[in-house]
Amino acid sequence: MSSDFQNVVPDTEHKGLVGLLPAVARPFAVLARFDRPIGWWLLFWPCAWGIALAGGAIDRWDLLLWLLLGAIAMRSAGCVYNDIVDRDLDRQVERTRSRPLASGAVSLKAAWIWLAILCLIGLIVWLQINGVAKLVALGSLALVAAYPFMKRITWWPQAWLGLVFSWGALVGWLAIVPEFHWAMALLYLGSIFWVIGYDTIYALQDREDDALVGIRSSALRLGDNVHFGVLNFYLMALSSWAAAFWMLRPHWLAIVTLAPISLHLLWQVTTLKSADGDDALAKFRSNRFAGLLMFLACLVLGQAG
């Protein structure tokens, strides 16, 4: 891998694995964010929560694997689509100007073809779920298509991302129990607040560049109140999840299962250095572990029901 290509994305992970690919494939891997697996996990965890809370994590372990594959494919497709839409803006931001489309390493036509291939993989996963879950999964497409434009029209694109990245909680639940339940809705609502919180932390890296080129974000909107804002989003997430758990099992032990993730989210907020981009990135990535803690809580409650 050339020294120029190694720096395509400054917050990349696993550069060595991408470097093992043929030179012609590397830009496509980076375009799909294969070098940044945190996004797969953040999209997958709400799916897993829905399956686990509905009581299907053990019996339908295969569905967890299918939805993980779907999360990888559709997160990658979303990134490709986002870069197609944002290619001109990306050229103006230091952290993103060397992305494959913005830098010219991948042509626009090739990006559209790559997007179609990733969507085909998503279609194969879609065929593995029941009819109700299929219909609900289709409902996310409009949200995904609109997301790249939100940063141009609202200070809260993170809220829209919450709608998108949390949608799997509905799909996962309905894939096991194909009927509405308020616990499912509250699980989804809590996930939205969680996403707003962690993506506000992520946006701290780009505040200066975003302000210069006119990109809006919750990190800019909150200003010096980022810690207070993120704390409140996390508290709303935990409150929603506690309400969901209580609806399924009205016992104080049900709420105790949320203690590990509560402590983790509190640690994120209290130790966050908002002026340090590296620390913000580390705190953002730690939500992969937060998702696991929430999954374990859902698994315990779902199997106890």
C-alpha positions, 0 to 999 in steps of 0.5 A: 500500500502506498503512503498516500493511500494509507492516509485516505481516512485518518481515523481508519482501522486495520490498515494492514488488512486493507493493504492485503487486498489487490491495489485495484480493490483497496479504494473500494474497500475504503469507500465501503469503510471496510477499514472502519468496522465500528460502523457495522457494530453500531448498526448491528447491535440494535438488530441484536437487541431486538432479537434478544429482547424478543426472546429469540437470541438462542433459538434463532442464533442464525438470524443474528449472523444473517443480520450481522451480514446485513449490517455490514452490507447495508452500512457499507452501502450507506457509506458509498451512497453518502460519499456519492452525495457528499463528494464535493463537500468532502473535498473541503474538509481536511479529514475527508478530502482524501476519501476515494470519491473525493480524491478521484481514486474511484469514479462515480460510475464505479461507485454506483456499481459497487453500491448495487453489489452491496445492496444485492447482498442486503437483498439476500439477507432481507429474504431470510426474515418473515413478511412483517419484518420485511415490510418494516425493513423496507421502511428504512430505505427512505430514511437512508436516502434522505440522511446525507442531506440532513446536515445541510438543512438541520443542526441535528443530522444526528437525530436522523442518523438515530432513526436510521441506525436504530431501525434494526431494533424494530426489524430484529424484534418483528423477525421473532415476534411479528406483532407490535409491542410497546417494549419494542417501540421503547427499545427503538426510542432509546436507541435513537437517543443513544445514537444522537449521543455517540454521534455527537461525540464523533462530530467533535472531530470536525467542528472547525471544518464543519463550521467553515464549510457550512455543515451543521451538527449537534456538536456545533449546536451544543457548543460548550454544552456538549457534555451536558447534551450527551449526558441527557441523550444517554439518560433518555436512552437509559430511561426508555430502555428501563421502561421497555424492560419494565413492561416486559418484566415489572421487577427491579431486577430487570432494571438492574441488568442495565447497570453495566451499560449505564456505568459505561455511558457515564464513563464516556461523558465524565472522561470525554475531552471535547477539544481532543479529537483523538479522545472523542474518536476513542469514546465514540468507538467504545460504543461497540462495547456499550452495544455488547453490554446492552445486548447482554441485558436484553439477552438476560431479560429475553430468556427470563421471560 
